[in-house]
């Protein structure tokens, strides 16, 4: 796999002045395995979801690994009645990353970021390729991305 994704992510983190550590690990089969490989808890492993508000209007939503988007909460925050997940091809077109590697860092299209209010401390975010992640301080990440912080998730258990 090309290193273009991780290189873009690291360059974006550097440009934002974001202190980070790059972690590279092999294939994983579960959230728990991914978290262990990255040296974090499942809650500290951030999923970056792309949501489509309307044609040409997408957002990144940062979701802790052990939580899922609460659609009513997200719709209320955005003041809309409907939100959808774009197809894998549409997500790639917007971000330049394939599903499972999407991150707001180095995205082909800068998008507004929404971070769940439960995100805190040290977190691991995707690094633009399978098995690549950046470990960063959540507060620094949220500030660097200019993210809107809101309660937009529910416990997935």
C-alpha positions in Angstrom: 0.0 0.0 0.0 1.2 3.5 -0.8 2.5 5.6 2.0 0.8 8.7 0.6 -2.1 8.5 3.1 0.1 8.3 6.2 2.5 10.9 4.8 -0.4 13.3 4.3 -1.7 12.7 7.8 1.7 13.3 9.4 2.3 16.4 7.3 -1.1 17.8 8.3 -0.5 17.1 12.0 2.9 18.8 11.7 1.3 21.8 9.9 -1.2 22.1 12.7 1.6 21.9 15.3 0.0 18.8 16.8 2.4 16.7 18.9 1.9 13.1 17.9 3.3 9.6 17.9 2.8 7.3 14.8 1.9 3.7 15.6 2.0 1.0 12.9 0.6 -2.4 13.5 -0.5 -5.4 11.5 -4.1 -6.5 10.7 -6.6 -6.5 13.6 -9.9 -8.3 13.8 -11.7 -6.2 16.5 -11.9 -2.9 18.2 -10.2 -4.5 21.3 -7.3 -5.8 19.2 -6.9 -2.4 17.5 -6.9 -0.6 20.8 -4.4 -3.0 22.3 -2.1 -2.7 19.2 -2.2 1.1 19.7 -1.7 1.0 23.4 -5.0 2.6 24.3 -8.4 1.6 25.6 -11.3 1.1 23.1 -12.8 4.5 24.3 -9.5 6.2 23.3 -9.5 4.8 19.8 -11.3 7.4 17.7 -13.4 6.5 14.7 -13.7 9.3 12.1 -17.1 9.0 10.4 -18.1 11.0 7.4 -21.8 12.1 7.3 -23.7 13.7 4.5 -25.9 16.5 5.5 -27.0 17.3 2.0 -25.5 17.3 -1.5 -22.0 18.8 -1.2 -22.2 19.2 2.5 -20.3 16.6 4.6 -19.0 16.6 8.1 -16.5 14.6 10.1 -17.7 13.2 13.3 -15.1 11.9 15.8 -16.6 9.0 17.8 -14.9 7.0 20.6 -14.5 3.4 19.6 -16.9 2.1 22.3 -19.6 4.5 21.2 -21.8 5.0 18.2 -23.4 8.1 16.6 -26.7 9.0 18.2 -28.5 10.1 15.0 -31.2 12.2 16.8 -28.6 14.1 18.7 -26.5 14.8 15.6 -29.6 15.8 13.6 -30.6 18.2 16.4 -27.1 19.7 16.6 -27.1 20.3 12.8 -30.7 21.5 12.7 -31.7 19.0 10.0 -34.2 16.2 9.7 -32.1 13.8 7.7 -28.4 12.8 7.7 -26.9 9.9 5.8 -23.6 8.0 5.5 -22.1 8.5 2.0 -21.2 5.5 -0.1 -17.6 4.2 0.2 -16.9 5.8 -3.2 -18.4 9.2 -2.2 -16.5 9.1 1.1 -13.2 8.5 -0.8 -14.0 11.3 -3.3 -14.5 13.7 -0.4 -11.6 12.6 1.9 -9.1 10.9 -0.3 -9.1 8.0 2.1 -10.8 4.6 1.9 -13.2 3.6 4.7 -11.4 2.3 7.7 -8.6 4.8 7.2 -10.5 8.0 7.1 -9.2 10.9 9.3 -9.7 14.6 9.2 -6.0 15.1 9.1 -4.9 15.7 5.5 -8.4 15.2 4.0 -8.7 16.0 0.3 -11.6 18.3 1.3 -11.4 20.2 4.6 -14.7 19.5 6.4 -16.2 20.9 9.6 -15.4 18.5 12.5 -17.8 17.5 15.3 -16.1 15.7 18.3 -18.2 13.8 20.8 -18.1 15.5 24.3 -16.8 12.3 25.9 -13.4 12.5 24.0 -10.6 13.4 26.4 -7.0 12.6 27.3 -4.7 10.7 25.0 -6.5 9.3 21.9 -5.5 7.4 18.8 -6.9 8.5 15.4 -6.6 6.9 12.0 -3.4 7.5 10.1 -4.6 7.3 6.5 -3.8 3.6 5.9 -4.7 0.3 7.5 -2.7 -0.3 10.7 -1.4 3.2 10.9 -2.5 5.7 13.6 -1.5 8.8 15.4 -1.6 9.1 19.2 -2.4 12.7 20.2 -3.8 14.7 23.0 -7.6 15.0 22.5 -7.8 18.6 23.6 -5.0 19.6 21.2 -6.6 17.7 18.4 -10.0 19.2 18.9 -8.5 22.7 19.1 -6.3 22.2 16.1 -9.3 21.0 14.0 -11.5 23.8 15.3 -14.0 21.0 16.2 -17.4 21.6 17.6 -17.7 19.6 20.8 -21.1 18.1 21.6 -22.9 15.1 23.0 -23.5 13.2 19.7 -23.0 9.5 20.7 -24.5 6.7 22.8 -22.8 3.7 24.4 -22.6 0.9 21.8 -22.8 -1.9 24.4 
